[in-house]
Amino acid sequence: MEREAEQSEWLSIPAELGVWRENSPLSERRVRLWALVLEARGIPFRTEKSEDGWLILVPDDFLIAARDELRLFEKENHAWPPHISLTPPLKENALSTLSVLILLATFHNITRLDIAIANHASVSWQALGSGNAARILSGEWWRLVTALTLHTDAAHLLGNLAIGGIFTIWLCRQLGSGLAWSLILLSGILGNLTNVYLNQPQHSSIGASTAVFGAVGVLAAVNMLHHPHALQGRRILPVAAALSLLAILGTEGKNTDLGAHLFGFISGIALGFITGLSTARFGQPQKFLNAFLAVTSAAVVLGAWWLALFAR
């Protein structure tokens, strides 16, 4: 066979067989792949380095066999490696996101002051806004929101700002500030609500950590959907990383409310999947919608505190 091949005319596969783009040189990687295919099928070949790239040649007697084998190989492997969905361009909104975190810190300082408002000679912020299960179940639903804005001390606040700030900024850059903050707030509300129904009536909690872990869940779910192919190991990594974070940070401290953290995270996962599927179908929210969601989220928080202060 080798002697017959030496006496045959050698033809370039890309130009002559139409398997590759006509008259387009091959990369060294593809030449190696094709060489393996031809070698496995017992088809003689040789490679040449041209000025623009590589060529792979076969004897003219083997044109049909080489064409069929390589076309079959390309057809079976045209989608390999699987396509990885690209994330949308990140949005430059770190300043607005940091501003909200600063407002949360400012509000904490206000709650430490002795302030008289309306019929409250001295406002007891935690008494009015804590996530007291019995009061929530009796109709004071606004506590699901106000509890997210309260903290026991500076260490509690700084812990939530430091951990939550990282995930919040990243989530806001991916989805836009309005959509991201509305999801974070909603996951915190749903987490608190679930926690209330599954705890004793005397249970009470405060802190933004429920919403923080909601942000972790949303971010994990959204990024999981950005890698939809089962063969991609990265598909499960965001959720695994989030669960690890929950195990490390969400269970420490004597006053840690594990249920609130867990339910906030689960709520975030659910909202993240809904959001990921919706944005994949309808696209990212435009500027107006993001602004509307941001204003609505702020209105929910302000409205909840208005009710807490003046509903009695």
Secondary structure, 3 states (H helix, E strand, C coil): CHHHHHHCCEEEHHHHHCCCCCCCCECHHHHHHHHHHHHHCCCCCEEEECCCCEEEEEEHHHHHHHHHHHHHHHHHHCCCCCCCCCCCCCCCCHHHHHHHHHHHHHHHHHHCCCCCECCECCCCHHHHHCCCHHHHHCCCCCHHHHHHHCCCCHHHHHHHHHHHHHHHHHHHHHHCHHHHHHHHHHHHHHHHHHHHHCCCCCCCCCCCHHHHHHHHHHHHHHHHHCCCCCCCHHHCHHHHHHHHHHHHHCCCCCCCCHHHHHHHHHHHHHHHHHHHHHHHHHCCCCHHHHHHHHHHHHHHHHHHHHHHHHCC
